[in-house]
């Protein structure tokens, strides 16, 4: 009864809170050079929505540990197949003891479909404590329910979705229980061999022992005020792990045989799977910290070749290594090729690698107008069309390296640290920073890490949920929605894996072509909505929607009406649509 009353109170507070905020589109001239340009009004509604549990990182009173600065993955997925996005928040741990039943745990929030959420972690059998890092989602057993993979500083966990609102830990039985502890970071499901079963790639950061090693034990760092700020250089690196789905509920580590483990050790954070060379096979890009980032080209025979330096996506345009954190892939200029966006450490720019279409990329960071905003560490990110004009914009979550309250000796974070960054795509290969004029929710400083993107409230707009260290999550809702049209596409595979991960949609509207792929993982160790959101501008329909299934088939749909969700099943076309 108490839970019901609390939910009713949240509904009332949520509605009252929204009523107190301006519902009208913001029309400003915030240094953009455009009169009456549209600006969103992103407001943090997390508290009103019931997202109240903190992601806890309890620091040591006098020492610095690298493991207390990472983690913070977050996921948006529809775990109960009711058509509404739910939220999974990865929690962390600490160096001080926690009272019994007060230990920090991961949290699964069920979407109540009324603007509020209910914490169903215990009911769903997802209670677990530890140094949580990242999360990804995929239907590894093709039963139509999304499964959950959570990475840890320690040992990873695979949860099978039982289809009844609960999950079962199947890590041991699936062959994914690691014999030794690892500093696992980002992960992604992918079907690298196109056999219809989702495989799994896991990035690894620094060697496990380095996470809890006191920095004072390293003679080269004695007397350094903030040794963590100097990054992991000199520490033991790690290698990525690729697991093959054997089709019977089990996985096999084939990292060496597939060529994934042939590289030198790196400090890996986030993998981003996409078909970067348009050959119909998924490749893997990994954002690395303080070591060259990696691009694994799929050889179509179960193996990969690492081509990051050759392709021009391993370092910056001057050959300098960067502190890579988060990553996304998207076609920002509409040329039919997926470009790469990578977030980096403070005092470094964000990286934008433009795909030239011949296996090579150019670093276009400065030419695209992304050279600003270097004061804070940049983490979760995505190409998102916040104004539905058909041109992908860029969102970046930032946060200081040290979580607030980590220890008494830590200085207070700078005021500009932890604000969100929103770049508008102005259509000529360039972006403009409109963060200051896009709502109070972007200006709240938090120690943010992972970010996930999707239409949480079913309004046709992109919402953002962010995991903040030693704070509750941020839930950004646009209260001044764009008047432009949109289309939300969910793919269902038959020959292709059921979740259609790796399949591509090519959409045409208003003479513009857009491409997106169904992707597991990405951002910073996080998971965004598997459905594909397209802005259509003022068009009332998509003139053509072409689905290129990862399994090899292709089908084209003509004149698909706007402002709705369409479900396309492989071989059957549109099997369901819902306008909202």
Secondary structure, DSSP 8 states (H G I E B T S, - for coil): -HHHHHHHHHHHHHHHHHHTS--S-EEE-SSSS-TTEEE--EEE-HHHHT---BB--B--SS---GGGG----EEEE-TT-SSS-EEEE----BSS---TT-S---EEEEE-SSS-EEE-TTTTT----S-EEEEEEE-TT-SSS-EEEEEEEE--EEEEE-SSS-EEE-HHHHT---SS-EEEEEEEEE-TT-SSS-EEEEEE-S-HHHHT--GGGSGGGTT-TTGGGGTTTTS--B--EEEEE-SSS-EEE-TTTTTGGGS--B-EEEEEEE-TTSSSS-EEEEEEBSS--EEEEE-SSS-EEE-HHHHT-SS-TTS---B---EEEE-TTSSSS-EEEE---TTS--EEEEE-SSS-EEE-TTTTT-----SS-EEEEEEE-TT-SSS-EEEEEE--SS-TTS-TTS----TTTT--EEEEE-SSS-EEE-GGGS-GGGTS---EEEEEEE-TTSSSS-EEEEEEBTSB-EEEEESS--SSEEEEEEEE-SSS-TT-TT-EEEEEETTEEEEEE--SS-BTT-B--SSEEEEEET-SEEEEEEEE-TTS-EEEEEEEESSEEEEEETTTEEEEEEE-
